[in-house]
Amino acid sequence: MTRLKVLLGAALAAAGLTAGAGEAGAQSVVNKIKQRGYVSCGASQGVPGLSRPDENGYYRGFDSDICRTFAAAILGDKDKIRFVPLNAGQRFPALQTGEIDVLSRTSTITLSRDTVVRFVWITLYDTDGLLVRKADRITDPKQLAGKTVCLQGGGSLTEKAIEETEEEHGITMKKVYFDSTIQARDAFFGGRCDTYVTDGTAAAGQRASVAKNPDDYDIIKVGHAAEPNGVAVARGDDQLFDITRWTINALLWAELHGITAKNIDEKLKSGSSEIKRVLGQEAGFGKALGLDDKWVYNVVKQMGNYAEIWDGNLGKASPLKVDRGMNALWKDGGLNYPYPWD
């Protein structure tokens, strides 16, 4: 049994939960959101570019903005949301207990996780990366034999990536576990470890936003997995599942059709019959989801399409300058493709 399964199983057992527990209560989550007036979203404890509060406590990042799209869809206002910072071991039990409504926090989809909570969409394809100091002249993972690696305990597949590296190169690394990615990161930058392993996008964010001199560090790809990170909700809540799935779909659909936060009003006037329908000109479009007919319009008008969210937090308009790669639309060589609205 992996370390993740042990930690997750212990957390669920402590809460008195099973994979299907709490399903009856989950049926009314959307109504609860509407009654209380905000969406409760699970967030990280501070990953630049993905989910991190600024000096005013306002959460910024790709994962945070994805969660804001759900508030725009359900409540018509992207800022009717509250973020709950969670470490890796807390995030899934928080969904099961109802502490949060949605989890949008660098969580890789796996069988053991998807049988506990329900993932609705892959929002970010990622790889694993090792942050190393250029001064150490480490250019290949096999050079890390006997070296210490900082990592978050109960995290995603980063530990598996280290294990794959050890097996592939016949080496052993000294793993130093921390309760949060912030602690692991700070320990590395403080000289406690020779390297720090995390998701590749997160590593780019830590180097760009936390390191005193980003040019002093390199990122080495590690492991062979392309991690599918996604949004999750509690099992048994079909309405919330549908809303979150089709809201993410709307972001990709809008990008495909060139609909942005700036031109959406013009597109609403001059676009195709499908564009006019999806943006709310057809009565009853939102009925199946229990939403206002202009829910897609509200999402894109307030948050932009997928490309705008990516570029502002991770891509060309951000300090990270991360290439879309697998996260591009299929027509641009990526893996993202919106479902049809029929």
C-alpha angles and dihedrals in degrees: 000000000000124000089248093055091048092051094043094045092049092049093050093045090052089053092048092242139144129188092272099036119128094017095133092054091046091063092077099046094112091050089049090051091052093046096048093040102231144067117241110218130188111232137180122259092248127324113160113234093016112050124342136134116239125220089284094050093254110142113234131183144078096285092046093050091049088057091049089060088065091054089050091050098045102032103019092239125089092205096057089098140103124205123216113200111225135177121224095269094050102047103081098040087050089062093047094050093046094244086130132023098210135018116216102162122118094286120162117219113240134158094251091052098042090056090056100042130008121252112208105188144351104250099172132024110206144167131215122262140192119218110214135172115252088219089066090058092223108159102154131044091234088069089068095078108141092003125129121248124197116215141157115259116237090018130143123281096311092104089052089052090055091048091050090051092050092049095044095050099030093240137128125222128196108241118210112193127207133186094238139024089241091060092046092048094047091048090056095046088046092057098253093123138030092228142006123218124206140128111312094241091049090049090054089051094049092049094047098042108025108031113091089223112017091193089068091070139064132197118224119195112237133187128017102255126106098214115222105211117192152167118266138195133184116282118259098035104111096171095053090043091054094046095050093044095050093042090059088045089055091057092055093041091052091051091048091054095042094247113153137173089260101047101033095103091053091046089052089057101040105022130108123282089262092053092049091047096049092045091058111268093119114079113238098022091127097041097094090058097038090246138125113274090244095054094118090048090052092050097050095037091054103032107020125226127303093275092052092051091047096046094047095051108024110005141059096321093051133072090248098062091197114180115239092232109151089005093068122102115274091251088060095049098270135114101247119109128162119229118239119261097225 
